[in-house]
Amino acid sequence: MDSATTRSQPQPSAELLRRTTNSPAPEESKDESRRARLPRTRGRVRVAFCIDNMGVGGTELNALRTAERLDPAVFDVSVVCLQEQGPLLTRYQKLGIPVLSLPLGRLHGITALRQGARLARYLSRQRVDIVHSHDVYNNIFATAWARMVRTPVVIASRRWWDDVPRTALRVVNRYAYRFSDCVIANSRTVADLLVTEDRVHGDRVAVISNFVDESAFAPLAPAEHGRLMAELGVPPGSVVIGCIAGLRPVKDHASLITAMAKLRSRWPSLRLVLVGDGEARQSLAALVRQLGLTDVVHFAGLRPNEPNLHHLFDISVLCSLSEAFPNSIVEAMAAGKPVVATRVGGVVDAVVDGETGLLVSPRSPGPLGDAIEQLLIDPGLRRGLGEAAARRARTQFHASHVLPSLESLYDRLLASRAR
């Protein structure tokens, strides 16, 4: 956590600490019907998810997977997107979830006013009960317009640690939080930042983490495992280090590749599989050639989210410079893999150092390689950390725990507005 978060500031309230995916309110029974708690006077609760784009990113996938899994008997979900196209659009269309596209190049100007008026008309006409913004752009854009038409519940989100691209966006976003009834954080670390850095009152902050489904825990059939490894060009009998993350500078794959160069001489069967794509691919490929690792590093490109490819790896690694709460780590834990990750942002809310994985400082190829080698030397430690990781993923980050928390939050906010 940076120095801005250590100043003497208001601390998260008891309500914040209760609003976590594994901490239900004391008066709420675990087997209480999810449907019975929600207001039904007007039929289903109309929820509009507001997202920036339809690309395959952590925030966008989380919104889609949540929309897929919210109970359709209770929730009528629609999506507002600030771009027209993207690979996730087809999945929404197959689900029959309506998508309103409001192409927006910037948050001010004539086009922004026109698109805002379209959004306002849509929210009023559809009688939307809850506007749930998932990113900084919609915290600013959708939240303001939802308030103008008096949408009953307005939710903003903070799903990042420190990577808002421009100072102006950060400043305006902090003001936008004031228009919301609640701000959702995807980890306790991010929730702390909302209180200490963004000065959102603790009673208006809720923690709803990313989640995994039961399918993430299911091991690959031997034939499928063999087929995928052959497809990736990984020789049989290899010890596989895997990283699933966009090939972007913030993910710092260069440190992992550099660590592999130092490990190669002592572990000739070691292979590295990088799943993902992005603007850093060419520079990373050049680094691989420079270090003589073309037979060691396998670029897998973009891959479907299912099956859970962490089942292919012996050790899963994420060496990002900034993370709020990475899906990839939770998926690795569900696969029963020990995780080696950098101690940044919300990573510490997922990985328990020494119990479910090992944490190292960012931009540190040496310590990163040492942590990987510690697990290579001790298969028993590797197995024990992986088993503990799977237990933690099941009890803390399973969809069956996380989604009821979100539904309960919707319920409480609607009830408070009705009073």
DAMO-V588828 format. One line per field, one symbol per residue. ss: DSSP state (A for helix, B for strand, O for the rest). A space follows every 10 residues. Layout:
ss=???
This chain:
ss=OOAAAOOOOO OOOAAAAAOB OOBOOOOOOO OOOOOOOOOO OOOOBBBBBB BOOOOOOAAA AAAAAAAAAO OOOOBBBBBB BOOOOOOOAA AAAAAOOOBB BOOOOOOOOA AAAAAAAAAA AAAAAOOOOB BBBOOAAAAA AAAAAAAAOO OOBBBBBBOO OOOOOOAAAA AAAAAAAAAO OBBBBOOAAA AAAAAAOOOO OAAABBBOOO OBOAAAAOOO OAAAAAAAAA AAOOOOOOBB BBBBOOOOAA AOAAAAAAAA AAAOOOOOOB BBBBBBOOOO AAAAAAAAAA OOOOOOBBBB BOOOOOOOAA AAOOBBBBOO OOOOOOAAAA AAAAOOOBBB BBOOOOAAAA OOBOOOBBBB OOOOAAAAAA AAAAAAAOAA AAAAAAAAAA AAAAAAOBAA AAAAAAAAAA AAAAAAAAO
